[in-house]
Amino acid sequence: MVDVAIVGGSGYTGGELIRILLNHPEAEIVDITSRKLDGQEVHKTHPHIRDSGLVFKNKSPDELDADIIFAATPHGASMKIVPDLLETGAKVIDLSGDYRFTDIEVYEKWYGIKHTSDLKGVFGLPEIHREEIKKANLIGNPGCFVTGAILSGYPLSKAGLADRMIFDSKTGVSGAGISPTTSTHYPNIGDNVNPYKPTAHRHTPEIQQELGAFSDVKVSFTPHLVPVNRGILTTNHCFLNKDDVTSEEILEIYQKEYKDEPFVKVLEDGEIPRLSSVRGSNYAHIGCFEIDNTGRLVIVSAIDNLVKGASGQAVHNMNIMCGFDEKAGLTMFGLHP
């Protein structure tokens, strides 16, 4: 059993961490921090979390006493508190972008923020970095778009079969966070599909960093906001560098790569993933595997942006770091329909 604290528990990812950890057999939540909600019962912000007895507390990092601390704080804020959190002796899983990059200059270019910490985190995608995660004290939990994109392209990049991948992602509105904005106001998002930052989204270099580590593949990424609450559906347009590869061979590559992964399900018979099948779960579904007459391979992935794309993946990382069953607290299936 480990004691767990959540720093910045008032947002959607904080709420998901609470929901998951309350059903975890090896974890006990001892603190949830929020400056603005100090003393408030958790259910007044997260109405689905009832009868937990949990209360937000305004605590500084050095006041926390936990084995695992989840930092659910904004980009730029995490780097200011993570060093102090590590000083408490805890292992830290950061859900911001501050510790995801191997090259700090890339972070500073794409986020427009000066990085003030010299700490290095392990990129927390278990399907690629499991052995590093086991030994880590600091995890940079991947971005939500990044998770769906990388999982759809990793086996192909590892096999060196693609020169280019173009990721077209559709995301639910919860990915924009709990605070309402003009772009997420219902009349602006309802009955609409809105592309944004079509060539300059800051998740692009994360995808390139991970997939480019295995081959010379070049990646492009364009996100779209769609009128659903949860989920990311990613269409990966892969341009193959071999003419004689078949869909069946590609499927076999993916099945072999992910056969022992508890949360990646490779769909057969041309089945295309759907958001409702993964909503509320920590599973990623990957399917389609169709090749057209130009040599373009289409692969589709579906994840829940708040679970596999954020809080569920963070708990998966905790399980690996602590030597727990990797599936502990994360075996719930999706909410279909």
LINJO-V6796 format. One record per residue. PHI is phi as a letter, one per 30 degrees, with the letter a starting at -180 (* if undefined). Layout:
BEGIN
PHI
PHI
END
This chain:
BEGIN
*
b
d
b
b
c
c
i
c
d
d
d
d
d
d
d
e
d
e
d
d
d
c
d
d
b
b
b
d
c
a
b
c
a
d
d
c
e
i
d
d
e
d
d
c
c
d
d
c
c
h
d
i
d
b
d
b
d
b
d
e
d
c
d
b
b
d
b
b
c
c
c
c
d
e
j
d
d
d
d
c
e
e
d
d
d
d
d
j
d
d
b
c
c
c
d
d
d
b
c
c
d
c
d
d
d
e
d
d
d
c
i
b
d
d
c
c
c
d
c
c
c
d
d
c
e
d
c
c
e
d
d
d
e
c
d
c
b
c
c
d
d
d
d
e
d
d
d
d
d
d
d
c
e
d
d
d
e
d
i
c
b
d
b
b
c
c
c
c
c
b
d
d
d
d
d
j
d
d
d
b
e
d
c
d
e
d
d
c
d
h
b
b
c
d
b
h
d
b
b
d
d
d
e
d
d
d
d
e
d
d
d
d
c
a
d
e
c
c
b
b
b
c
b
c
b
d
b
d
b
j
b
c
c
c
c
d
c
c
d
c
b
d
c
d
c
d
d
d
d
e
d
d
d
d
d
d
c
d
c
d
d
c
c
c
c
d
c
h
i
d
c
e
b
d
d
d
c
e
i
c
c
c
c
c
b
a
i
h
c
c
c
d
c
j
d
c
c
b
b
b
b
b
d
d
d
c
d
d
a
d
d
d
d
d
e
d
e
e
d
d
c
i
d
e
e
d
e
i
b
c
d
d
d
c
c
d
END
